[in-house]
Amino acid sequence: MAASLLWQGVQAQDSSAIRAINANSFARHIQVLASDAFEGRKPFTRGEDSAIHYLAAQFKALGLKPGNGNSYFQEVPMVSIGSKPAGNLVVKGANGEVSLQYLDDYVAGTRRVQEQVSISNSELVFAGYGIVAPEYGHNDYAGLDVKGKTVIVMINDPGFADNTLFKGRTMTYYGRWTYKFEEASRQGAAGVIIIHETAAASYPWKVVRSGWSNSKLHLQTADNNMSRTALEGWITQDAARKIFQLAGISPDIMEKAKQKDFKPVDLHLQTSLVINNTIKKSTSHNVLAILPGSKRPDECVVFSAHWDHFGIGETVKGDSIYNGAVDNATGTAGLLELATAFTRLKQKPARSVLFLSVTGEEQGLLGSEYYASHPVFKSEKTVADINLDVLNTFGRTKDVTVIGMGQSELDEYAQRAAAKQGRVTVPEANPEGGWFFRSDHFNFAKKGIPGLYLGPGNDILGKAPGSGKEKTAEYNRLRYHSPADEFNPDTWVMDGMVEDVRLMFDVGYALSNESTFPQWKQGSEFKAYRK
């Protein structure tokens, strides 16, 4: 079918399907998922049981098929590691020592499945950004042997400081904290410590602190993660300055590290740390439901959203439940809205549609990583993933954000769907935050499957330009990953997220009736994977 005729068909789709995505049902789902009764929806807890059974019951009531044989659940083997450092992180040198306070100055943990791990008199090396990127001619580990040593590295990548390097202000995967830990392990380091910087990380220290003050989850591996560094952690900017001063080096070295010709520096310091771990191996669950395709059921379009959040953690202002209303009860509720809409279509889509709610996103995109490696539909038969994460709670906007704009032809699908709503698509306002690598579509991208990840718009209708951007920044500053992320029916304006999810429905409906596959654009690092 020609593209123009197809899009005319999308415009003429059954209006009852579109109306199924509405503020009332949206709010009902969010209120349940973000309630205290769900205890912050952390995997391995009563909150998980509540969340996944609620989702399965909703999918079943809609008449959708179980997505994993006869079950709506896909088991995801994980290990929970509660790491507690045994005291301060003490750094020693010829001129004395620096003692860093846990949570206030540093956080540390391990992926190794051992009751206790330690580093002893490990030499400290400052390795700039901790990046090996041959395609950009950049190698912070060139000529450096870090076996048994602990590397200190900066967050983000060189493009954050110099827009002529890498992809400029648009963060590459090399800038993500997950990459820093992975690369240090490949280099044989004993430990890796990231220097936090609010602007470069795109979130304040309190987010790091809250995320590391509780147990962390990882996928189970055959080697119990012994190939990873013994220690992973972060330090504050102030702590980094104290370490450099102890080493007799100006803290300006962090600025020098942003230059292209920077070389790693041996700090002539040592550190030791013992980490005691509480370990629990268990199984979490993805929740899957399928609407079978009428003509090409072996091909599928995926809608994804993570159901998990942080559960019960460090008390802030008398509240210890991390409800995760925006992140990501909104996206999970949106998934249910989309599922309802597709079941209301009079003409079923040609391709199958998979509704996938994954676990462990907050712990490192674990559920989507597991699904991508154990898919129900083959990767080469998976058309695209449309991901819902942190939806708009402040009203309709003139625009909608395409996170990672320029990666794939899905940009044009979103642009056409937005135009039918009288809106435009725009790139994310702060691409240096690396948002394209921070939600579940990323694991599909690594398998060569294009992902569409939309964020709230910047300009709220009837308000000053940039008002939406300010609302998003306010959320990130005050409520993101904290107990303050709660559903508030008195202040939330639901029609913005309704419009955004209707746009996603439009894109997914188009993809589900085509015979072609959207492609990665030239210059995308994922283009080769699709081939």
C-alpha positions as CSV (number, residue, x, y, z in Angstrom):
1,M,0.0,0.0,0.0
2,A,1.4,3.4,-0.9
3,A,2.4,5.5,2.1
4,S,-0.1,8.3,1.4
5,L,-3.0,5.8,1.2
6,L,-1.9,4.1,4.3
7,W,-1.8,7.4,6.3
8,Q,-5.3,8.2,4.9
9,G,-6.4,4.9,6.3
10,V,-4.9,5.7,9.7
11,Q,-6.7,9.0,9.7
12,A,-10.0,7.1,9.0
13,Q,-9.4,4.6,11.8
14,D,-12.3,3.7,14.1
15,S,-12.8,6.7,16.4
16,S,-13.9,4.4,19.3
17,A,-10.3,3.2,19.5
18,I,-9.0,6.7,19.8
19,R,-11.7,7.6,22.4
20,A,-10.6,4.6,24.5
21,I,-7.5,6.5,25.4
22,N,-9.0,9.1,27.8
23,A,-8.2,11.0,30.9
24,N,-10.6,9.1,33.2
25,S,-9.4,5.6,32.6
26,F,-5.8,6.8,32.5
27,A,-6.1,8.4,35.9
28,R,-7.7,5.3,37.4
29,H,-4.8,3.1,36.4
30,I,-2.2,5.6,37.6
31,Q,-4.0,6.0,41.0
32,V,-3.8,2.2,41.5
33,L,-0.3,1.7,40.3
34,A,1.1,4.6,42.3
35,S,-0.8,3.9,45.5
36,D,1.0,3.2,48.8
37,A,-0.6,-0.2,48.6
38,F,1.8,-1.1,45.7
39,E,4.7,-0.1,47.9
40,G,6.7,1.5,45.1
41,R,6.6,-1.5,42.8
42,K,10.1,-2.8,43.5
43,P,11.0,-6.2,42.0
44,F,11.1,-9.2,44.5
45,T,8.5,-7.5,46.8
46,R,4.8,-7.5,47.5
47,G,4.8,-4.4,45.3
48,E,5.9,-6.5,42.3
49,D,3.2,-9.1,43.0
50,S,0.5,-6.4,43.1
51,A,1.8,-4.7,39.9
52,I,2.2,-7.7,37.7
53,H,-1.1,-9.3,38.7
54,Y,-2.9,-6.1,38.2
55,L,-1.5,-5.8,34.6
56,A,-2.2,-9.4,33.8
57,A,-5.8,-9.1,35.0
58,Q,-6.3,-6.0,32.8
59,F,-4.8,-7.7,29.7
60,K,-6.9,-10.7,30.3
61,A,-10.1,-8.6,30.7
62,L,-9.4,-7.0,27.3
63,G,-9.2,-10.5,25.7
64,L,-5.6,-10.2,24.8
65,K,-3.6,-13.5,24.4
66,P,-1.0,-14.4,27.0
67,G,2.4,-13.3,25.6
68,N,4.5,-16.2,26.8
69,G,2.8,-19.4,25.8
70,N,-0.1,-19.8,28.2
71,S,1.2,-17.2,30.6
72,Y,1.2,-13.4,30.8
73,F,4.5,-13.6,32.7
74,Q,8.1,-14.0,31.5
75,E,10.4,-15.0,34.3
76,V,13.5,-12.9,34.6
77,P,16.2,-14.4,36.9
78,M,17.8,-11.7,39.0
79,V,20.0,-11.3,42.0
80,S,19.5,-8.7,44.6
81,I,22.7,-7.4,46.2
82,G,22.4,-5.1,49.2
83,S,25.9,-3.6,49.5
84,K,27.0,-1.8,52.6
85,P,30.5,-0.4,52.8
86,A,32.2,-1.0,56.1
87,G,33.0,2.6,57.0
88,N,34.4,5.6,55.2
89,L,36.2,5.5,52.0
90,V,39.7,6.5,53.0
91,V,42.2,7.7,50.5
92,K,45.9,7.8,51.6
93,G,49.0,9.4,50.2
94,A,52.4,10.7,51.2
95,N,50.8,14.0,52.4
96,G,48.1,12.5,54.5
97,E,44.6,11.1,53.9
98,V,41.1,12.0,53.0
99,S,38.1,10.3,54.6
100,L,34.9,10.3,52.7
101,Q,31.5,9.8,54.3
102,Y,29.1,7.1,52.9
103,L,26.1,8.6,51.1
104,D,27.2,12.2,51.8
105,D,30.5,12.0,49.8
106,Y,30.5,8.7,48.1
107,V,28.4,5.6,47.3
108,A,29.8,2.2,46.5
109,G,28.6,-1.3,45.7
110,T,29.4,-4.4,43.7
111,R,27.9,-6.6,41.0
112,R,29.9,-9.6,42.3
113,V,27.7,-12.2,43.9
114,Q,29.8,-12.6,47.0
115,E,29.0,-12.0,50.7
116,Q,32.0,-9.7,50.9
117,V,34.3,-8.0,48.4
118,S,37.2,-5.7,49.1
119,I,40.0,-3.7,47.5
120,S,43.2,-3.3,49.5
121,N,45.7,-0.5,48.9
122,S,44.5,-0.2,45.4
123,E,46.3,2.5,43.4
124,L,44.2,5.4,42.1
125,V,44.4,6.6,38.5
126,F,42.5,9.4,37.0
127,A,41.4,8.3,33.5
128,G,39.5,11.3,32.2
129,Y,36.2,10.1,30.8
130,G,37.1,6.4,31.0
131,I,36.3,5.9,27.3
132,V,37.6,3.8,24.5
133,A,36.0,5.0,21.3
134,P,38.1,4.1,18.2
135,E,35.5,5.7,15.8
136,Y,36.2,9.0,17.5
137,G,39.9,8.5,17.8
138,H,39.6,8.6,21.6
139,N,41.2,6.2,24.1
140,D,41.5,7.2,27.8
141,Y,43.2,3.8,28.6
142,A,45.9,4.0,25.9
143,G,49.2,2.7,27.3
144,L,47.6,2.3,30.7
145,D,47.6,-0.9,32.8
146,V,44.9,-0.6,35.4
147,K,44.8,-4.2,36.5
148,G,44.3,-4.2,40.3
149,K,43.9,-0.4,40.3
150,T,40.9,1.8,40.9
151,V,40.1,4.3,38.1
152,I,38.4,7.6,38.7
153,V,36.5,8.9,35.7
154,M,34.1,11.7,34.8
155,I,30.5,11.4,33.7
156,N,29.3,12.1,30.1
157,D,31.7,12.3,27.1
158,P,34.0,14.9,25.6
159,G,31.3,16.4,23.4
160,F,29.6,17.8,26.5
161,A,32.5,20.3,26.9
162,D,33.5,20.6,23.2
163,N,30.8,20.4,20.6
164,T,33.4,19.6,17.9
165,L,34.0,16.2,19.6
166,F,31.9,13.0,19.5
167,K,28.3,14.1,18.8
168,G,28.7,17.5,20.5
169,R,26.1,18.1,23.2
170,T,24.2,14.9,22.3
171,M,25.5,12.3,24.6
172,T,26.7,9.0,23.1
173,Y,26.5,5.7,25.0
174,Y,30.2,6.3,26.0
175,G,28.9,9.0,28.3
176,R,26.6,6.8,30.3
177,W,27.6,5.6,33.7
178,T,26.7,2.0,32.7
179,Y,29.4,2.2,30.0
180,K,32.0,3.5,32.4
181,F,31.6,0.5,34.6
182,E,31.6,-1.9,31.7
183,E,34.8,-0.5,30.2
184,A,36.7,-0.5,33.5
185,S,35.8,-4.1,33.8
186,R,37.1,-4.9,30.3
187,Q,40.3,-3.1,31.3
188,G,40.8,-5.3,34.3
189,A,40.4,-2.6,37.0
190,A,39.7,-3.6,40.6
191,G,37.4,-0.6,41.0
192,V,35.8,2.3,39.2
193,I,34.6,5.6,40.7
194,I,32.6,8.2,38.7
195,I,32.8,11.9,39.6
196,H,29.3,13.2,39.8
197,E,28.5,16.6,38.2
198,T,24.9,17.7,38.1
199,A,24.9,19.3,34.6
200,A,26.9,16.5,33.0
201,A,24.8,13.7,34.6
202,S,21.5,15.6,34.2
203,Y,20.5,14.9,37.8
204,P,21.6,16.0,41.3
205,W,23.6,14.0,43.8
206,K,20.4,13.1,45.8
207,V,19.4,10.9,42.8
208,V,22.7,9.0,43.0
209,R,22.4,8.8,46.8
210,S,18.8,7.5,46.8
211,G,19.5,5.0,44.0
212,W,22.5,3.5,45.8
213,S,21.3,3.6,49.4
214,N,19.1,0.5,48.8
215,S,19.8,-2.9,47.4
216,K,20.4,-3.2,43.6
217,L,19.3,-5.8,41.1
218,H,21.2,-7.5,38.3
219,L,20.5,-10.3,35.9
220,Q,21.9,-13.6,37.0
221,T,25.0,-14.7,35.1
222,A,26.9,-18.0,34.9
223,D,30.0,-16.4,36.4
224,N,28.2,-14.6,39.2
225,N,29.5,-11.3,37.7
226,M,33.1,-12.1,38.7
227,S,34.2,-10.6,35.4
228,R,33.1,-7.2,36.7
229,T,35.2,-4.8,38.9
230,A,35.0,-5.6,42.6
231,L,33.9,-2.0,43.4
232,E,31.6,0.4,41.5
233,G,30.8,3.8,42.9
234,W,30.4,7.5,42.7
235,I,31.9,10.5,44.5
236,T,30.8,14.1,44.7
237,Q,32.6,17.0,43.0
238,D,33.8,18.2,46.4
239,A,35.2,14.8,47.3
240,A,37.0,14.6,43.9
241,R,38.6,18.0,44.6
242,K,39.9,16.8,48.0
243,I,41.4,13.7,46.4
244,F,43.2,15.8,43.7
245,Q,44.5,18.2,46.4
246,L,45.8,15.3,48.4
247,A,47.6,14.1,45.3
248,G,49.2,17.6,44.9
249,I,47.2,18.2,41.7
250,S,45.0,21.1,40.9
251,P,41.3,20.3,40.7
252,D,41.6,22.0,37.3
253,I,42.7,18.6,36.0
254,M,39.0,17.9,35.5
255,E,38.8,20.8,33.0
256,K,42.0,19.6,31.3
257,A,40.5,16.1,31.0
258,K,37.9,17.6,28.7
259,Q,40.6,18.4,26.1
260,K,41.3,16.1,23.2
261,D,45.0,15.5,24.1
262,F,44.4,14.6,27.8
263,K,46.5,11.7,29.2
264,P,45.6,9.7,32.3
265,V,47.3,10.6,35.5
266,D,48.6,8.3,38.3
267,L,47.6,10.0,41.5
268,H,50.1,8.2,43.7
269,L,47.3,7.5,46.2
270,Q,45.8,4.3,47.5
271,T,42.5,3.3,48.8
272,S,41.0,0.3,50.6
273,L,37.4,-0.6,51.2
274,V,35.4,-3.6,52.4
275,I,31.8,-4.0,51.1
276,N,29.5,-6.4,52.9
277,N,26.6,-7.8,50.8
278,T,23.2,-9.3,51.5
279,I,22.4,-11.5,48.5
280,K,19.1,-12.9,47.4
281,K,18.6,-14.7,44.1
282,S,15.0,-14.7,42.9
283,T,12.9,-14.3,39.8
284,S,11.1,-11.1,38.7
285,H,8.7,-10.9,35.8
286,N,8.0,-9.1,32.6
287,V,4.3,-9.0,31.7
288,L,3.3,-9.7,28.1
289,A,0.1,-9.7,26.1
290,I,-0.5,-10.1,22.4
291,L,-3.1,-9.0,19.9
292,P,-2.4,-11.4,17.0
293,G,-2.0,-10.0,13.5
294,S,-4.7,-10.8,10.9
295,K,-2.3,-11.2,8.0
296,R,1.3,-11.4,9.2
297,P,1.1,-12.6,12.8
298,D,4.8,-13.6,12.9
299,E,5.7,-9.9,12.6
300,C,5.1,-7.6,15.5
301,V,5.1,-4.0,16.7
302,V,6.1,-3.6,20.4
303,F,4.7,-1.1,22.9
304,S,6.8,-1.1,26.0
305,A,6.7,0.5,29.5
306,H,8.5,-0.5,32.7
307,W,6.2,-1.2,35.7
308,D,9.0,-1.1,38.4
309,H,10.2,1.7,40.7
310,F,12.4,1.8,43.9
311,G,10.0,0.4,46.5
312,I,10.6,1.4,50.1
313,G,13.9,3.3,50.7
314,E,15.5,6.1,52.5
315,T,13.0,8.3,54.3
316,V,12.7,11.8,52.9
317,K,10.4,14.3,54.8
318,G,8.7,11.5,56.6
319,D,7.9,9.4,53.5
320,S,9.8,6.2,52.6
321,I,7.6,4.9,49.7
322,Y,9.0,5.7,46.3
323,N,5.6,5.6,44.5
324,G,6.9,6.4,41.0
325,A,3.7,8.0,39.8
326,V,5.2,9.8,36.8
327,D,8.1,7.3,36.6
328,N,6.5,5.1,35.5
329,A,2.9,4.6,36.5
330,T,2.1,7.0,33.7
331,G,3.8,4.9,31.0
332,T,2.4,1.7,32.5
333,A,-1.1,3.1,32.5
334,G,-0.5,4.4,28.9
335,L,0.3,0.8,27.9
336,L,-3.0,-0.3,29.2
337,E,-4.7,2.6,27.4
338,L,-3.1,1.5,24.1
339,A,-4.0,-2.1,24.7
340,T,-7.6,-1.0,25.2
341,A,-7.6,1.1,22.0
342,F,-6.2,-1.7,19.8
343,T,-8.9,-4.1,21.1
344,R,-11.6,-1.6,20.1
345,L,-10.5,-1.5,16.4
346,K,-13.1,-3.0,14.1
347,Q,-10.4,-4.0,11.6
348,K,-7.6,-5.8,13.4
349,P,-4.0,-4.9,12.4
350,A,-2.2,-7.0,9.9
351,R,0.8,-7.5,12.1
352,S,0.7,-8.6,15.8
353,V,1.0,-6.1,18.5
354,L,2.9,-7.0,21.7
355,F,2.2,-5.1,24.9
356,L,5.3,-5.5,27.1
357,S,5.6,-4.2,30.6
358,V,9.1,-4.9,31.8
359,T,10.8,-5.2,35.2
360,G,14.1,-3.8,36.5
361,E,14.3,-0.7,34.3
362,E,15.4,1.4,37.3
363,Q,18.1,-1.1,38.0
364,G,19.7,-0.8,34.6
365,L,17.1,-1.8,32.0
366,L,17.2,-5.4,33.1
367,G,13.8,-6.7,32.0
368,S,14.0,-5.3,28.5
369,E,17.6,-6.7,28.3
370,Y,16.3,-10.1,29.2
371,Y,13.4,-9.9,26.8
372,A,15.7,-8.7,23.9
373,S,17.8,-11.8,24.5
374,H,14.8,-14.1,25.0
375,P,12.2,-12.6,22.6
376,V,8.8,-14.0,21.9
377,F,9.0,-12.6,18.3
378,K,12.3,-12.9,16.5
379,S,14.4,-9.7,16.3
380,E,14.3,-9.7,12.5
381,K,10.5,-9.9,12.6
382,T,10.1,-7.1,15.2
383,V,9.2,-3.9,13.4
384,A,9.8,-1.3,16.1
385,D,9.5,-0.6,19.8
386,I,7.4,2.3,20.9
387,N,8.4,3.1,24.5
388,L,6.4,4.9,27.2
389,D,8.3,6.3,30.1
390,V,7.6,9.5,32.1
391,L,4.6,11.1,30.4
392,N,3.3,14.7,30.4
393,T,1.4,15.7,33.5
394,F,1.0,19.4,32.8
395,G,-1.4,19.7,29.8
396,R,-1.5,19.8,26.0
397,T,1.5,21.2,24.2
398,K,2.2,22.7,20.8
399,D,5.0,20.2,20.3
400,V,6.1,16.7,21.3
401,T,9.7,15.7,22.0
402,V,11.3,12.9,20.0
403,I,14.2,11.7,22.2
404,G,17.1,10.6,20.0
405,M,15.8,12.4,17.0
406,G,17.9,11.6,13.9
407,Q,18.3,7.9,14.7
408,S,15.6,6.3,12.6
409,E,12.8,6.7,10.1
410,L,10.4,6.6,13.1
411,D,11.0,10.3,13.3
412,E,8.9,10.8,10.2
413,Y,6.1,8.6,11.5
414,A,5.9,10.7,14.7
415,Q,6.1,13.9,12.6
416,R,3.1,12.9,10.5
417,A,1.1,11.8,13.5
418,A,1.8,15.0,15.3
419,A,0.9,17.1,12.2
420,K,-2.6,15.5,12.3
421,Q,-2.9,16.9,15.8
422,G,-1.8,20.3,14.7
423,R,1.6,19.8,16.4
424,V,5.2,19.6,15.6
425,T,8.0,17.3,16.7
426,V,11.2,18.6,18.3
427,P,14.5,17.1,19.6
428,E,15.0,16.8,23.3
429,A,16.0,20.1,25.0
430,N,19.1,18.6,26.7
431,P,20.5,15.8,24.5
432,E,23.6,15.8,26.7
433,G,21.5,13.9,29.3
434,G,21.8,10.7,27.1
435,W,18.1,10.1,27.4
436,F,18.0,7.7,24.4
437,F,20.1,5.3,26.4
438,R,18.1,5.5,29.5
439,S,15.0,3.6,28.8
440,D,13.9,0.2,27.6
441,H,13.8,0.9,23.8
442,F,17.6,1.0,24.0
443,N,17.9,-2.8,24.4
444,F,15.8,-3.2,21.3
445,A,18.1,-0.7,19.5
446,K,21.1,-2.9,20.5
447,K,19.4,-5.7,18.6
448,G,18.9,-3.5,15.5
449,I,15.2,-2.7,16.2
450,P,14.3,1.0,15.9
451,G,12.8,2.6,18.9
452,L,10.5,5.6,19.3
453,Y,10.7,7.3,22.7
454,L,8.6,10.4,23.1
455,G,8.9,13.0,25.8
456,P,6.7,15.9,26.9
457,G,6.6,19.0,24.8
458,N,8.3,22.3,25.6
459,D,5.4,24.7,24.9
460,I,2.2,24.4,26.8
461,L,-0.9,25.7,25.0
462,G,-1.9,29.1,26.2
463,K,1.3,29.6,28.2
464,A,4.7,31.2,27.7
465,P,7.2,29.5,25.4
466,G,9.3,27.0,27.3
467,S,6.7,26.5,30.0
468,G,6.6,22.7,29.4
469,K,10.4,22.6,29.6
470,E,10.3,24.4,32.9
471,K,7.7,21.9,34.2
472,T,9.9,19.0,33.2
473,A,13.0,20.6,34.8
474,E,11.0,21.2,38.0
475,Y,9.9,17.5,38.1
476,N,13.5,16.4,37.6
477,R,14.7,18.7,40.4
478,L,12.0,18.1,43.0
479,R,10.3,14.7,42.5
480,Y,12.4,12.5,40.2
481,H,13.4,9.2,42.0
482,S,12.1,10.5,45.3
483,P,9.1,9.8,47.5
484,A,7.6,13.0,46.2
485,D,6.8,11.4,42.9
486,E,3.1,10.8,43.8
487,F,-0.1,11.1,41.9
488,N,-1.9,14.3,42.6
489,P,-5.3,14.6,40.8
490,D,-5.6,18.2,41.9
491,T,-2.5,19.4,40.1
492,W,-2.0,16.9,37.2
493,V,-3.5,18.0,33.9
494,M,-4.2,14.7,32.0
495,D,-5.1,15.9,28.5
496,G,-1.4,16.2,27.5
497,M,-0.5,12.6,28.1
498,V,-3.8,11.5,26.5
499,E,-2.8,13.4,23.3
500,D,0.7,12.1,23.4
501,V,-0.5,8.4,23.8
502,R,-3.0,8.9,21.0
503,L,-0.1,10.0,18.8
504,M,1.8,6.8,19.7
505,F,-1.3,4.8,18.9
506,D,-1.4,6.4,15.5
507,V,2.2,5.5,14.8
508,G,1.8,2.0,16.1
509,Y,-1.4,1.5,14.0
510,A,0.4,2.6,10.9
511,L,3.4,0.3,11.5
512,S,1.1,-2.6,12.3
513,N,-0.5,-2.4,8.8
514,E,2.6,-1.9,6.7
515,S,4.6,-4.5,4.9
516,T,7.9,-2.6,5.1
517,F,10.2,-2.1,8.1
518,P,11.4,1.4,9.3
519,Q,15.2,1.8,8.9
520,W,18.0,3.4,10.9
521,K,19.3,6.6,9.4
522,Q,22.8,7.1,8.1
523,G,25.2,7.8,10.9
524,S,23.2,5.9,13.5
525,E,25.4,3.6,15.6
526,F,22.6,1.0,15.4
527,K,22.3,0.8,11.6
528,A,24.7,-2.1,11.3
529,Y,22.7,-4.2,13.8
530,R,19.6,-4.2,11.7
531,K,21.6,-5.6,8.8
